[in-house]
Amino acid sequence: MKTRSPSSASRMEAPRPLGRIAVSPNATGVLTRYDLALALCRHSYGDWGDVSNREAEENEQAVRIGAAVYSRYRSSEGIRFVVYTPAERRETFVVLSTEV
């Protein structure tokens, strides 16, 4: 899987709402504030991180129809984690990949 850049249309749009941010205790223990801030910013702008092309297309479709979206990233230390925003956009969850 490779990092996927947002489409040119996505780059022109405002960030998507994330709602309240909830970070799991395990993720809080190993991710830096920088890792979290960067991932949340990328997620809100439609840079889905380490997902397949198919998964990125599914996320783009989910944005259009108002469904849930998720992203996968690696921290500066190489720790894999997931950012997930349900369809309601009231909150966004950050968990380690091992917690999914």
C-alpha positions as CSV (number, residue, x, y, z in Angstrom):
1,M,0.0,0.0,0.0
2,K,1.2,3.5,-0.7
3,T,0.3,6.9,0.6
4,R,-2.3,8.4,-1.6
5,S,-2.5,12.1,-2.1
6,P,-5.8,13.8,-2.2
7,S,-7.3,14.5,-5.6
8,S,-7.0,18.0,-7.0
9,A,-10.6,18.5,-6.2
10,S,-10.1,17.5,-2.6
11,R,-7.2,19.9,-2.2
12,M,-9.4,22.8,-3.2
13,E,-12.1,21.9,-0.6
14,A,-12.3,23.0,3.0
15,P,-11.4,20.3,5.6
16,R,-14.1,17.9,6.5
17,P,-15.6,18.1,9.9
18,L,-14.2,15.6,12.5
19,G,-16.3,16.4,15.5
20,R,-15.0,15.4,18.9
21,I,-11.6,13.6,18.8
22,A,-11.4,10.4,20.8
23,V,-8.0,8.7,21.1
24,S,-7.7,5.3,22.6
25,P,-5.6,4.9,25.8
26,N,-3.2,2.6,23.9
27,A,-2.8,5.2,21.1
28,T,-2.4,8.0,23.6
29,G,0.5,6.1,25.2
30,V,2.6,5.7,22.0
31,L,1.6,8.5,19.5
32,T,3.1,12.0,19.7
33,R,0.9,15.1,19.5
34,Y,2.6,15.8,16.2
35,D,1.6,12.3,14.9
36,L,-2.0,12.9,15.9
37,A,-2.2,16.4,14.6
38,L,-0.7,15.5,11.2
39,A,-2.9,12.5,10.8
40,L,-6.1,14.3,11.8
41,C,-5.2,17.2,9.4
42,R,-4.5,14.7,6.5
43,H,-7.7,12.8,7.3
44,S,-9.8,16.0,7.3
45,Y,-8.5,17.0,3.9
46,G,-9.0,13.5,2.3
47,D,-5.5,12.2,2.3
48,W,-6.3,8.7,3.5
49,G,-2.8,7.6,4.2
50,D,-1.7,4.0,3.7
51,V,-4.8,2.6,2.0
52,S,-5.2,0.8,-1.3
53,N,-6.6,2.6,-4.3
54,R,-9.8,0.7,-3.9
55,E,-10.1,1.8,-0.3
56,A,-9.4,5.4,-1.2
57,E,-12.1,5.3,-3.9
58,E,-14.5,3.9,-1.3
59,N,-13.6,6.8,1.1
60,E,-14.2,9.3,-1.7
61,Q,-17.6,7.8,-2.4
62,A,-18.3,7.8,1.3
63,V,-17.6,11.5,1.5
64,R,-19.9,12.2,-1.4
65,I,-22.8,10.2,0.1
66,G,-22.2,11.0,3.8
67,A,-20.9,7.6,4.9
68,A,-18.1,6.7,7.3
69,V,-14.5,7.2,6.3
70,Y,-11.2,5.8,7.6
71,S,-7.5,6.3,7.1
72,R,-4.4,4.4,8.0
73,Y,-1.1,6.1,8.9
74,R,2.3,5.3,10.5
75,S,3.7,7.4,13.3
76,S,7.1,9.0,13.2
77,E,8.3,5.8,15.0
78,G,6.6,3.5,12.5
79,I,3.6,2.6,14.7
80,R,0.5,1.9,12.6
81,F,-2.8,3.5,13.5
82,V,-6.3,4.2,12.2
83,V,-8.4,7.3,12.1
84,Y,-12.1,6.7,11.7
85,T,-15.0,9.1,11.3
86,P,-18.5,7.7,11.4
87,A,-21.2,9.1,9.0
88,E,-22.7,11.4,11.5
89,R,-19.3,13.3,11.8
90,R,-19.9,14.0,15.5
91,E,-16.6,12.4,16.5
92,T,-13.5,10.9,15.1
93,F,-11.6,7.9,16.7
94,V,-7.9,7.2,16.7
95,V,-6.8,3.7,17.5
96,L,-3.8,1.6,17.0
97,S,-4.1,-0.9,14.1
98,T,-3.8,-3.7,16.6
99,E,-7.0,-2.5,18.3
100,V,-9.1,-2.8,15.1
